[in-house]
């Protein structure tokens, strides 16, 4: 019996998929690799680059970054009251891995209106690919991302400031 790695080592599709997996798992968290991966996937999907689309992508990336940073700040600020917030971060990051449409409607609403994590990737991807998000929201909902990011930033900084006022130092 031949070992699995020997038979699949020379299969081009396996090597290609392994490379994509390695890039997404190890390098995509870095900024430059993320850009390369995004441009590659945009080309494969047939995304048409126009000046308007470039502006939209930049706005969505800025807004998504604000949402992500604000969400992490908000959840981490909860530690002022609970002393532990990592399980909340882990659980919410797990929710962002899948498209919102796999979740029941109440969880979709939560991830759109209460904790707007859907604006980081799901809604922009649907908009840029011209696909319906299967919601009653308009297709260009991705353009709301910067405004949602600004609102999340205000909320996160408010909760963080409240937590700082409550904070009790362990020092003298």
N, C-alpha and C positions, 0 to 999 in steps of 0.2 A: 504494500500500500504506500503510495507516494504522499509525502507530507503536504499539507494544504499550502504552505508558503512556497513550495517548489512548483506546484502546478499553476498557481496564480501569479507567480512572480513575473512571468513573461507575458501575461495577459495585459494588453495595452490599456483596456478600459479600467482594469483594477489599479494599474499604476496611476492613471489619470485621476481616478476617483480618490485614491490615497493621497495624491498630491493636493487636490482640492480640500480634502479633509484635514491634512496637515496644515495647509495655509489658513483655513478657517479656524482651526483649533489653536494654533500656535502664533501665527503672525497677524491675523486680522485685528487683534486688539491694538496693534501699533498703527499709527496714523497713516504712514506711507503704504503699508501693505493693504490697509483698508481701502485706500483710494484706488490702488491698482486692481484689487478684487472688484470694487464697485464698477470701475470703468470696463473691466472685462465682462462682467455680468450684464451691464447696460448694453454693450455691443451685441452680446448673444441674444438679448431680448428684443433687439430691434429698436431700441430707444433712439429717437431722433434728437440730435443736439442742435438746438436753436438758441439764440441769445436769451429768449424768454425762459427756456428750459434750464439754462445755466443759472439764471437768476433764481428760479424756483428751487433748484437743487441747493444753492447756497443758502437761501432763506430757510429751507427745511432742515438742512444740516445744523444751522445756527439755532433754530428753534428746538430741534431734537436734542441738541447738546444741552441747552438750557433746561429742558424737561428732565433729562437724565440726571444732570447735576443737581437740580432742585429736588428731584425725588430722593436721591441718595442723601442729600442734606436733611430733607424732611424726615425720612425714616431714621437716620442717624440721630437726629435731634430728639426723637422719641426716647432715646436712651437716657436723657435727662430725668425722665419720669420712671422708666421701666428698668433701667440699668442694662438691658439687653435688647438689641434691635437686629442682630444678624439674622435670626430666623425669618424676620419679615423681609429683609433684603433678599435672602436666598429664595424665598417663596415667590416674591414678585418677579425676580429675574427669571425664574422658571416659567412664569406666565408669558413673558415676552418672547420666548423662543418659538412659539407656535402662532399661526395666524388667528386673529380674533374669532373668525367664523367657526372654529372648532369648539368654542365655548358656548354654553347656554346664553340666552339673551341677557339675563341679569348680570352675568359676569362681563359680557361685552359692554353693557352700559357702565358698569363699574370702571372698566379699563378705558372708557372713552370720556366719561364725565366726572368721575370722582378722582381716580388716579389715572390721568390721561396718558398711559404708557403706549396706547395704540397710535398716538401721534408721533412716536419716535420712529417707527418703521412700517407698521401695517398700513395705515392710511396713506402715507407718502408713496409706498410701493404700489398700492392699488391705483393711485392717481397717475403716477408716472407710466404705469403699464396700461392705463386705460381700461382697467377692470373694475367691475362693481365690487364694493365692499360688502354687498348684501345687507346694507343698512338703509335707513331712510335719510341718511346724511347725503348731501350733494357730493358729486364725484371730486370736486376740487377742494375737498376738506383738508387736504395736505397743506394748503395755503394758510390754514388757521394755526399751523404749528408754531410760528413765531409768537403769535398772540397768546397761545396756550402756554408756551415756554415762559413768557414774561409774567403771566398770572401765577404760574407755579413758582417762579423765582420770588415773587412778592410773598406768597404763602410760606415758602421754605424759610426765608429770612425772618419773617414774623415769628414763626414757631421756634426757630433757632434763638432769636433774641429773648423770647419768653423762657426758653430753657436756660439760657445764660443767667437770667434774673433769678431763677430757681436754684441754680447750681450751688452746691455747698462744697467748698474745697476740703480736701483731706489734709492739706498742709496747715502750718501754724499761722 
